[in-house]
Amino acid sequence: MKRPFFYLIASFWLLQLGAVAQKARPQSEDDFYQIRTIPIPENIELEVGGLAVLPDGRLGVSTRRGEIWLVDNPYMLGGSSPFFSRYAAGLHEVLGLAYRDGAFYCTQRGELTKLTDTDGDGRADVFAPVHRFDLSGNYHEYAYGPIFDKNGDMFVTLNVAWVGYGDGLGKWHGWLLKIKPNGEMSPIATGLRSPAGFTINSANDVFYAENQGDWVGSGRVTHLEKGDFAGNAGGLNWTKEPGSPLTLTKADLKAVDTGAPMHEAAKQLPQIKLPCVWFPHTLMGISTSDILEDTTRGAFGPFAGQYFVADQGHSKIMRMSLEKVKGKYQGACYPFREGFASGLLRLRWGLDGSLFGGMTSRGWASTGKAPYALQRLVWSGKTPFEIKAITAKPDGFEVEFTLPADQKTLQNTMNYQISGFTYKYQSEYGSPIINQQICAIKGAVVSGDRTKVRLVVDGLREGYIHELKISNVQTDQGAGLLHNVGYYTLNNLPEGEKAVLTASQMAHQHAMPKTAAKMPVKAGAKPSEVKSAKRITKMPASWGQPDQVLTVGTRPNLNYSVKEMQVKAGSKVKLVFNNNDDMTHNLVIVKPNAAAAVGKLAENMGLESSGLDYVPNSALVLFHTKLLQPNGSEAIYFLAPTEPGTYTYVCTYPGHASVMQGVLKVTK
Ligand SMILES: [Cu+2]
């Protein structure tokens, strides 16, 4: 009963506001999509691994600690509290949960299990193994799912182990598997590294989200079909087994481990499946997790038919639009909603078209600081002014907006910037951005209803990600875009007619946008080639020898092995940094109390960040190493600050700075 009343007040207030001024405060995500927190009782550690919405309105939640909880009234109707009851316990790391015909299905680390409550007391009493997974015992052998397809078969994904690189030690690890309700298993596709999120869309197609790592330059979403190889070598251990739908081997892959872009490698090895959408690392998120198609038919806003993709490390939800070009899925990603309480792992639709988010951050650091959380994202009913979708045209892109825009700002080609880039395909961990090139915009054609603009673009490259940034485009009321960027993965340029531009549709200046001039990193520059006086890797000849040698390593969960070091003011210091972790890290020495500010600067560096080792150009930064791969090492030389005090060393790799720090005491 409270909602209509609230709307009445809200709309009255908005009317008043509109009368006073058109341009009030800038709009925020919260004006359109509100996060509601579902309170978790104090004695429950709800590290969410899986979510399942029950037809009766309850929510099933599985946890990394091996429990399954039933949440009554998760919508908190009438302001009343939800009620938690424990359905099952003693399971092993339940990272996926589904509900079907009165039973729960979940993945434990070693098994797909069916759980039923036969006596109706609200607790599972039959735990039936459906299919068992082979395990080597490595900590990184996570299992996810199941997701049911249209035929009632289940799909699960199995992580590769981590042994300094990803390896499929247990049988079928690194694979997408199909499992029938009777337990019969067929391997479908491999090349999966860390497939924490996957989905089956309304066309019965499987998509999975991948995390940056070895053979994976950046997060990405890939459409998986039988026999596909999605890129990571680990699962190829099992392609000689009976039932494997492909024969590719690790030896075959060696030939393409050159650091050339993935689409080049795919020309040599056609089994390589290209991602349909890349999620550029740190520009969108840092660890893609769940994917969910918007099947709400408008109950969740103007994005029906598109997809929402969660990011665990950035505690946010991104958006993805897909189209089929030359028979293959490709499309774009966009920012959508940030600010969730913990690391978002699971997304599920509520019965009312709101979106449940299940979260955990233990060992997997996230922007949202809570160790775990359960929240619900609710559409306010207002349409945000957003890039609705970017689609490919034979000679450029068409951009559709959620609302009609002002003709003059839409028409102005100076309001659009397009830049293409990609990543290395390599066995090394991650990748810098490579081959970046600005595209010239030759003209803009605005649709009659002013909701679309077709951009005619020079310099598009197949296989590349294209960043499209929009500035100054406004609605008739003067509202700017809530988010002004999208990244389109252009695997294929479509066939079709090219646009014919009239004089008024052509760009006034055919020149490159001004930003081209200030591109800091040359295409293809290696991070380590970037020279900086703050990173001296050869001992200065005049030193003779250093006064002090410091050695620091890394430990799991974003830790330096040494948390405090001491140096004498002005002394000659050699610092050796060894990265023993399974992620990339750097070590940046900053001025006293500057770690948070430098971390923030690093996160906002944009396209050039990876080329600069995520070290911002700032006076707050004193000395730094390069970004080290797992098992990498570097020594730097510097003169300790002459001013005694408490300095900080921090990893500025996005998402790490708030946690990964140590203290450098400079004494007299
Ligand atoms: Cu780090």
Residues whose N, C-alpha, C, O or C-beta is under 5 A from the ligand:
A	BS01	CU	T584 H585 N586 C651 Y653 H656 M660
